[in-house]
């Protein structure tokens, strides 16, 4: 069995064109697999055979070159390989006492991430399970910082301001920490003038409860980068916490061709970046960066008698658990560190620039096709386009037809026109192995 597992892992790591699995109904999987958890076990051989022959075929490999839906991913082979090493090492990544060497390596990768943002000396961050936890951790730090500055706010329900184009995790985060969200009604670029208008429309009580503004460094739906510079200036004036959610788009900070579009991110109090998206790391690897990490530490550091040793002089060092929600954590930044150390940052820049180039190529092909049209110019690696004459069900049927055949996974999305919504198609390019021929072949299925 061990040999089968190793062979499977090697094949998956080296396969540049894996089979595009298609989901089965739960009842079908139950019939094919039967009861797998039993008092005496079903044997490793049988369990692995079920995984190899049934379960994995009902799942989608995120690195398929024609998987262009949602925000796909394409971890480097070196990162995937080192994820195996990370699991085998079995290091607890919460405290320096237990994980000093591995945390040191993670922090090397984190220094590079922070350098991309241009945040000032002293800024630093920690790896999280993804953008949702990163956004949540940042907003807890923001709220606690706001309350610490004014004791009368201790029991006050705060308000954050974000555009309706902000990621769904922003509203999920607000539910968790029990704050209100004031939504700026734009799915296009969130501008400073719109923030000013939103503030002007608040009552005095509402205005006094605003503690943070969230802008996007590359919206998930369309790759739009908000007016980070203008919004940051207002936040500085009003003493609001300025958070930039660059979970998807943050990788583009390494791309010289678009780096200027992020002007103002260096003024952020916190930034979310997901290396498991456009920085070619395996799931699950997000990151939250802080302008002043001590503010995050005051909000997140946990205490307990059995944890006292971790603050002892002999155990002092950087404790990742002090800067985000999670206490127990795996060394999720290690595969990124190994891949960066192996390939160098120039290779990362080249791969990210390729995603941007692929979006431009797709834009040209769409513009040149009489039955297709761009919804807006490609932004970062996202392309929104329409097939003239199609309705929502046409896009949905097209998606399932291509997916079920094992050819491609490209899902539709919606764009707002006033109070109306239009269903359109969407590409998101992450994998540098995707080719122009892949794009042409997908577009041909819309004839």
C-alpha positions in Angstrom: 0.0 0.0 0.0 2.8 2.4 0.9 4.2 2.0 -2.6 0.8 2.7 -4.2 0.5 5.9 -2.1 3.9 7.1 -3.2 3.3 6.2 -6.8 0.0 8.1 -6.8 1.6 11.2 -5.1 4.4 11.2 -7.7 2.0 10.9 -10.6 -0.2 13.7 -9.3 2.8 16.0 -8.7 4.3 15.4 -12.2 1.0 15.3 -14.2 0.6 18.6 -16.1 -2.8 17.6 -17.5 -4.7 15.7 -14.8 -8.2 14.3 -15.4 -10.9 16.9 -14.7 -13.1 15.0 -12.2 -16.9 15.6 -12.0 -18.9 15.4 -8.8 -21.3 12.5 -8.1 -24.3 12.6 -5.9 -23.9 11.5 -2.4 -26.2 8.5 -2.9 -24.0 7.4 -5.9 -20.8 7.6 -3.8 -22.5 5.8 -0.9 -23.5 3.0 -3.3 -20.0 2.7 -4.8 -18.1 3.0 -1.5 -20.4 1.4 1.1 -19.5 1.9 4.7 -15.9 2.8 5.0 -15.6 3.4 8.8 -16.2 0.1 10.5 -15.1 -1.4 13.9 -12.4 -3.6 12.4 -11.4 -1.4 9.4 -11.6 -2.2 5.7 -7.8 -2.4 5.2 -5.5 0.3 3.8 -5.4 -1.4 0.4 -9.2 -1.2 0.0 -9.5 2.3 1.4 -6.8 3.6 -0.9 -8.4 1.8 -3.9 -11.7 3.5 -3.1 -9.9 6.9 -3.0 -8.0 6.2 -6.2 -10.8 4.7 -8.3 -13.9 6.5 -7.0 -13.4 9.5 -4.6 -10.6 11.4 -6.5 -12.5 11.0 -9.8 -15.5 12.8 -8.2 -13.2 15.7 -7.2 -11.7 18.5 -9.3 -7.9 19.0 -9.5 -7.3 22.7 -8.9 -4.2 22.8 -11.2 -5.9 21.6 -14.4 -4.8 24.0 -17.2 -8.4 24.5 -18.3 -9.8 25.0 -14.8 -10.5 28.7 -15.1 -13.5 29.0 -12.7 -13.7 30.7 -9.4 -10.1 31.5 -8.3 -8.2 28.3 -9.3 -4.7 27.5 -8.0 -1.6 26.0 -9.4 0.9 25.0 -6.7 4.4 24.4 -7.8 5.6 20.8 -7.8 8.2 21.7 -5.2 5.5 23.2 -2.9 3.3 20.2 -3.2 6.3 17.9 -2.6 7.3 19.9 0.5 3.7 19.8 1.8 4.3 16.1 2.2 7.5 16.8 4.1 5.6 19.4 6.2 3.0 16.8 7.2 5.6 14.1 7.9 7.6 16.6 10.1 4.5 17.1 12.2 5.6 20.3 13.8 3.1 22.4 15.9 3.3 25.9 14.4 1.8 28.0 17.1 4.8 28.7 19.4 8.5 29.3 19.0 9.3 26.8 21.7 8.0 23.9 19.6 8.5 25.2 16.1 11.4 27.6 16.1 13.2 26.3 13.0 10.1 25.9 10.9 8.7 29.3 12.1 12.0 30.9 11.1 11.6 29.5 7.6 8.0 30.7 7.4 9.1 34.1 8.5 11.6 34.3 5.7 8.7 33.9 3.2 6.6 36.4 5.2 9.4 39.0 5.0 9.1 38.8 1.2 5.3 39.1 1.3 5.6 42.2 3.4 8.3 43.7 1.1 5.9 43.4 -1.8 3.4 45.7 -0.1 5.9 48.5 0.7 4.6 48.7 4.2 7.0 50.4 6.6 9.7 48.8 8.8 8.2 46.8 11.6 5.3 45.6 9.6 4.9 41.8 9.7 2.3 39.0 9.5 1.4 35.4 10.0 0.2 32.6 7.8 -3.5 31.6 8.2 -5.8 29.0 6.8 -7.0 31.4 4.1 -8.5 34.8 3.3 -11.6 34.3 5.5 -9.5 33.7 8.6 -7.1 36.5 7.6 -9.9 39.0 7.2 -11.5 37.9 10.4 -8.2 38.2 12.3 -7.6 41.7 10.9 -11.0 43.0 11.8 -10.8 41.6 15.3 -7.5 43.5 15.7 -9.1 46.6 14.2 -12.1 46.5 16.5 -10.1 45.8 19.6 -7.7 48.7 18.8 -10.8 51.0 18.3 -12.2 50.0 21.6 -8.9 50.2 23.5 -8.6 53.8 22.4 -12.0 54.7 24.0 -13.4 52.7 26.9 -16.9 54.0 26.2 -16.8 51.9 23.0 -16.4 48.6 24.9 -20.0 47.6 24.4 -20.7 49.5 21.3 -21.6 47.7 18.1 -19.1 48.8 15.5 -19.4 49.5 11.8 -17.1 48.7 8.8 -17.5 50.2 5.4 -16.9 48.1 2.2 -18.1 48.0 -1.4 -20.7 45.5 -2.4 -17.9 44.0 -4.6 -16.0 43.0 -1.5 -15.5 39.3 -0.9 -18.3 37.4 0.7 -16.0 36.6 3.7 -16.3 40.3 4.7 -20.0 39.9 5.5 -19.4 36.5 7.1 -16.7 38.1 9.3 -19.1 40.8 10.3 -21.6 38.2 11.5 -18.9 36.5 13.6 -17.7 39.6 15.4 -21.2 41.2 15.5 -20.6 44.4 13.6 -22.6 46.2 11.0 -21.5 46.6 7.4 -22.2 49.8 5.4 -22.2 48.8 1.8 -21.0 51.2 -0.9 -23.1 50.5 -4.0 -20.5 49.8 -6.6 -19.2 46.7 -8.3 -16.7 48.8 -10.2 -13.7 50.5 -8.6 -14.4 51.7 -5.0 -13.3 55.3 -5.2 -12.4 57.8 -2.4 -15.3 60.0 -3.4 -17.8 57.2 -2.8 -16.4 56.7 0.6 -16.8 60.4 1.3 -20.4 60.1 0.2 -21.0 57.1 2.3 -19.7 58.9 5.4 -21.8 61.9 4.6 -24.9 59.7 4.5 -24.4 58.4 8.0 -26.1 59.7 11.1 -23.9 61.1 13.9 -24.3 57.9 15.9 -23.4 55.7 12.9 -20.4 57.9 12.1 -19.1 57.5 15.7 -19.3 53.7 15.3 -17.2 53.4 12.1 -13.9 51.8 13.0 -12.6 50.3 9.7 -12.8 50.5 5.9 -12.2 47.5 3.7 -10.9 47.9 0.1 -10.1 45.2 -2.4 -6.7 44.7 -4.0 -8.3 42.7 -6.8 -11.9 41.8 -6.5 -12.6 38.0 -6.8 -15.2 38.5 -9.5 -13.5 40.9 -11.8 -10.0 41.6 -10.6 -10.7 45.2 -9.9 -8.3 47.1 -7.7 -10.0 49.8 -5.6 -8.7 53.4 -5.1 -6.3 52.3 -2.3 -4.4 55.6 -2.2 -7.5 57.8 -2.0 -9.3 55.6 0.5 -6.2 55.3 2.7 -5.9 59.1 2.9 -9.5 59.4 4.2 -8.9 56.6 6.7 -5.8 58.4 8.0 -7.8 61.6 8.3 -10.7 59.9 10.2 -8.5 57.6 12.2 -10.2 54.5 10.7 -8.4 51.2 10.4 -7.6 50.6 6.7 -7.7 47.0 5.6 -6.9 45.8 2.1 -8.3 42.4 1.1 -5.8 41.3 -1.6 -6.5 37.6 -1.1 -6.7 36.9 -4.8 -4.9 40.0 -6.3 -2.0 40.2 -3.8 0.2 37.9 -5.9 0.2 40.6 -8.6 2.3 42.8 -6.3 5.2 40.8 -7.6 4.4 41.7 -11.2 6.2 44.8 -12.4 3.6 45.5 -15.1 0.7 46.1 -12.6 2.5 46.9 -9.3 1.7 50.7 -9.7 -2.1 49.9 -9.6 -1.7 49.0 -5.9 -0.5 52.5 -4.9 -1.7 53.1 -1.4 -1.5 49.5 -0.1 1.6 50.6 1.7 -0.6 52.8 3.9 -2.8 49.8 5.0 -3.1 48.8 8.7 -3.6 45.3 7.5 -3.5 43.3 4.3 -4.8 39.9 3.4 -2.9 37.8 0.8 -3.6 34.1 -0.1 -0.5 32.3 -1.3 -2.6 29.3 -2.2 -4.2 31.4 -4.9 -1.7 33.4 -7.1 1.5 32.5 -5.2 1.4 28.8 -6.2 1.2 27.3 -2.7 -1.0 24.3 -1.8 -4.2 24.7 0.1 -4.6 25.9 2.8 -2.3 29.0 3.0 -3.5 32.5 3.6 -1.7 35.4 5.2 -2.6 38.5 7.2 0.0 41.3 7.4 -0.1 44.1 10.0 1.4 47.6 9.9 1.8 47.4 13.7 1.9 43.7 14.7 1.7 44.7 18.4 -1.9 45.9 17.8 -2.7 42.4 16.6 -0.9 40.8 19.5 -2.9 42.7 22.0 -6.1 41.5 20.4 -5.1 37.8 19.8 -2.6 36.6 22.3 -4.1 33.8 24.5 -3.4 33.1 28.1 -3.6 29.9 30.1 -1.6 28.2 32.9 -0.5 25.5 30.6 0.7 28.1 28.0 2.8 30.1 30.5 6.0 28.4 29.5 5.7 29.8 26.0 6.4 33.3 27.3 9.3 32.2 29.5 12.7 33.8 28.8 14.1 30.5 27.5 11.2 30.0 25.0 10.8 33.6 23.7 10.5 34.1 20.0 7.8 34.8 17.4 4.6 33.0 18.3 2.3 32.9 15.2 -0.7 32.2 17.5 -0.4 35.7 18.9 -1.4 37.4 15.7 -4.5 35.6 14.4 -7.6 33.7 15.6 -6.2 30.2 15.5 -4.1 28.6 18.3 -3.3 25.2 17.0 -1.9 25.5 13.5 0.1 23.5 11.0 3.3 24.9 9.3 1.3 26.1 6.3 3.9 28.6 5.2 6.6 26.0 4.8 5.7 24.8 1.3 5.7 28.4 0.1 9.1 29.0 1.7 10.6 25.9 0.1 9.2 26.8 -3.3 10.5 30.4 -3.1 13.9 29.2 -1.8 14.2 26.7 -4.6 12.9 28.8 -7.6 13.7 32.4 -6.5 11.3 35.3 -6.6 12.1 36.1 -10.3 10.4 32.9 -11.4 7.4 33.8 -9.3 7.2 37.2 -11.1 7.5 35.5 -14.5 4.7 33.0 -13.7 2.4 35.8 -12.4 3.0 38.0 -15.4 2.0 35.0 -17.5 -1.4 35.0 -15.9 -1.9 38.7 -16.7 -0.7 38.0 -20.3 -3.2 35.1 -20.7 -6.0 37.5 -19.7 -5.0 39.9 -22.3 -4.8 37.2 -24.9 -8.3 36.0 -24.0 -9.5 39.6 -24.3 -8.1 39.9 -27.8 -9.6 36.6 -28.9 -13.0 37.5 -27.4 -13.0 41.0 -29.1 -12.2 39.4 -32.4 -15.1 36.9 -32.2 -18.4 38.2 -33.7 -20.5 36.1 -31.3 -18.6 37.3 -28.1 -18.0 40.5 -26.4 -16.1 41.8 -23.3 -18.1 43.0 -20.4 -15.1 45.1 -19.3 -11.4 45.2 -20.1 -9.5 42.3 -18.4 -8.2 43.3 -15.0 -5.3 41.4 -13.5 -6.0 37.8 -14.6 -9.8 38.0 -14.7 -11.9 38.3 -17.9 -15.6 38.8 -17.9 -17.3 38.3 -21.3 -20.7 37.5 -22.8 -21.9 35.2 -25.5 -24.4 37.3 -27.5 -27.9 35.9 -27.4 -27.4 33.6 -24.4 -29.5 33.5 -21.3 -28.5 32.3 -17.8 -29.5 28.7 -18.5 -27.3 28.7 -21.7 -24.3 29.6 -19.6 -25.1 27.0 -17.0 -25.6 24.2 -19.6 -22.4 25.2 -21.3 -20.5 24.9 -18.0 -21.9 21.5 -17.1 -21.4 20.2 -20.7 -17.7 21.1 -20.7 -17.1 19.9 -17.2 -18.9 16.6 -17.5 -16.9 15.8 -20.7 -13.7 16.3 -18.8 -12.7 19.2 -21.1 -12.8 22.4 -19.0 -14.3 24.0 -15.9 -15.4 27.6 -16.6 -18.3 28.8 -14.5 -20.6 31.8 -15.2 -21.0 34.8 -12.9 -23.2 37.8 -12.7 -22.7 41.5 -13.2 -25.0 44.3 -12.1 -26.5 46.9 -14.3 -28.4 49.2 -12.0 -30.9 47.0 -10.3 -30.6 44.3 -12.9 -28.2 41.4 -13.1 -26.7 39.8 -16.2 -25.2 36.3 -16.3 -21.9 36.3 -18.1 -18.9 34.0 -18.5 -15.7 34.5 -16.6 -12.1 33.4 -16.9 -9.5 33.5 -14.1 -6.0 32.7 -15.1 -3.6 31.4 -12.5 -1.9 28.4 -14.0 1.1 29.4 -16.3 0.7 26.1 -18.1 -2.6 27.2 -19.6 -2.0 28.0 -23.3 -3.5 30.2 -26.0 -4.8 27.0 -27.6 -6.6 26.1 -24.5 -8.4 29.5 -24.5 -9.3 29.2 -28.2 -10.7 25.7 -27.7 -12.9 26.8 -24.8 -14.2 29.8 -26.8 -15.0 27.4 -29.7 -17.4 25.5 -27.4 -19.6 28.7 -27.4 -20.2 28.6 -31.1 
